[in-house]
């Protein structure tokens, strides 16, 4: 397994698209650093550090964890989108240019090849997660050193660890789904198109089921359970229903996040992996 993983990582390092995807995933914190740099030079020119410090404390003093939740949510969605490109290159592209046949000549089982490709994509996610967190920490250092805003004292580190673990689980299911889709695609571009379509289709199916429940076409409690345990619902860390209620009530004490659907998400991941591998194996057997 280690040899095939190292081989897949070597191929990824030679792909220019990998570096573009990494830049795109980490674009938001890079942009925030650019903005802070501009504010820093503005402060030097106008000597208004005190005003800036008051502004940051007033606007963000009680919302550091909320800001981190938003940043990590953006990271998760950006990773999902750009991981489709990586998966397309590792599977669909190799079927397209017939290079997959070279891998079949190696002394590896098909399961090892499939898992090696999946794990290499997971390594890509983990590396970008650490880099993303490092950029966020750099933003915190800038706020602390330049504006005197004690960011690190306001962070709930156990909650941050829970968030990172949750998004790791969710993105593993993303990768499993994308690999399943990429087996049917004939190119890296069609992998992205099919994955985006599948996401919107799943959301539309949830809405149709809920509509059928409200119209009594199917029992409402069955429709409600089907939607609540759907794949897209299992990917939600930010509960948007709670967020809307929180905004309406004006109560910002408890963040609208929940990790209660991660077990369901893991089951979806296993299902995607098993189905994807079975299709991958049969496709290989046909040449």
C-alpha positions, -999 to 999 in steps of 0.1 A, spaced: 0 0 0 28 24 9 45 19 -25 13 26 -45 6 56 -23 41 70 -29 37 64 -66 3 83 -67 18 112 -47 47 113 -71 22 116 -100 3 143 -82 34 164 -76 40 165 -114 5 178 -121 3 216 -124 -34 214 -116 -26 202 -81 -8 235 -73 -36 256 -88 -61 237 -67 -41 242 -35 -39 279 -42 -77 281 -49 -85 262 -17 -63 286 4 -74 317 -15 -96 331 13 -70 333 41 -45 346 16 -69 374 6 -75 382 43 -37 385 48 -36 408 19 -63 430 34 -46 431 68 -14 441 51 -32 470 34 -47 480 67 -13 478 83 2 502 58 -28 525 61 -22 525 99 14 535 94 4 564 72 -24 578 93 -13 567 127 -47 553 136 -39 520 152 -61 529 182 -92 534 160 -85 501 141 -80 482 174 -114 495 187 -130 486 153 -117 450 154 -126 445 191 -161 458 185 -168 438 154 -150 406 161 -143 404 198 -171 380 205 -171 362 172 -137 346 168 -151 310 168 -179 320 145 -153 334 121 -133 302 123 -164 281 116 -171 302 85 -134 299 74 -135 261 78 -168 258 61 -154 277 31 -124 254 32 -146 223 32 -166 234 1 -135 246 -17 -118 213 -11 -149 194 -23 -149 214 -55 -112 212 -64 -108 176 -52 -130 167 -82 -102 178 -104 -77 157 -86 -99 126 -86 -106 132 -123 -69 132 -130 -62 101 -110 -90 79 -124 -110 94 -153 -79 108 -170 -60 76 -168 -89 57 -184 -90 84 -211 -54 82 -220 -51 44 -213 -23 49 -188 -44 28 -163 -32 -3 -182 3 4 -171 -8 2 -134 -23 -32 -140 11 -45 -150 24 -36 -115 23 -63 -88 -6 -47 -70 -42 -58 -64 -70 -37 -78 -82 -29 -43 -47 -16 -35 -46 6 -66 -81 20 -58 -73 27 -22 -39 42 -31 -56 67 -54 -81 75 -27 -56 79 1 -34 101 -21 -63 124 -26 -69 123 12 -33 133 18 -38 162 -5 -68 173 17 -49 169 49 -19 189 37 -41 217 25 -60 216 59 -27 221 78 -16 248 54 -51 265 57 -49 264 95 -13 278 94 -26 307 73 -54 313 97 -29 313 126 -8 338 107 -39 360 105 -43 357 142 -7 366 148 -12 397 125 -43 408 145 -24 403 177 9 420 169 -5 448 147 -38 456 164 -33 442 199 -63 419 194 -58 388 216 -72 362 191 -56 331 205 -70 337 240 -106 337 226 -103 304 207 -122 273 219 -95 248 211 -115 216 219 -143 229 196 -117 237 169 -104 202 171 -140 189 168 -146 211 137 -114 199 120 -122 163 127 -158 167 115 -146 183 82 -121 155 78 -149 129 80 -171 149 57 -144 155 31 -136 118 32 -172 111 21 -168 138 -6 -137 120 -19 -155 86 -18 -184 101 -38 -162 118 -63 -142 86 -69 -175 68 -75 -185 95 -100 -151 96 -117 -154 59 -126 -183 67 -149 -167 98 -163 -146 97 -194 -124 127 -186 -114 150 -157 -137 177 -169 -167 154 -170 -159 143 -135 -164 178 -122 -195 183 -143 -211 150 -131 -202 157 -94 -217 192 -95 -248 178 -112 -250 150 -86 -249 175 -57 -277 196 -72 -297 165 -80 -294 152 -45 -306 185 -31 -335 186 -56 -345 151 -46 -346 161 -9 -369 190 -18 -392 168 -39 -394 142 -11 -402 170 14 -429 184 -10 -444 149 -14 -447 147 24 -464 181 27 -488 171 -1 -496 138 17 -484 118 -13 -462 100 11 -465 101 49 -449 133 62 -429 116 90 -414 92 64 -405 121 41 -390 141 70 -368 111 81 -356 105 45 -346 142 42 -330 144 77 -309 113 70 -300 122 34 -264 124 23 -263 162 21 -279 166 55 -252 144 69 -226 168 55 -240 198 74 -220 210 104 -236 244 104 -273 239 109 -289 265 88 -323 262 104 -308 270 138 -288 298 122 -320 314 108 -337 311 142 -307 325 160 -307 356 137 -344 360 142 -342 358 179 -310 379 181 -294 353 204 -258 348 195 -246 328 226 -247 293 211 -233 287 176 -257 267 153 -233 238 148 -238 201 154 -219 169 149 -247 144 154 -249 133 118 -212 123 114 -220 86 120 -245 87 92 -219 104 70 -194 76 77 -220 50 66 -225 69 33 -187 70 29 -184 32 33 -213 27 8 -196 49 -17 -163 31 -13 -178 -4 -16 -199 5 -47 -170 25 -63 -146 -3 -59 -169 -30 -72 -175 -8 -104 -138 0 -106 -129 -37 -104 -154 -47 -131 -143 -19 -154 -107 -30 -151 -117 -66 -159 -132 -54 -191 -99 -38 -201 
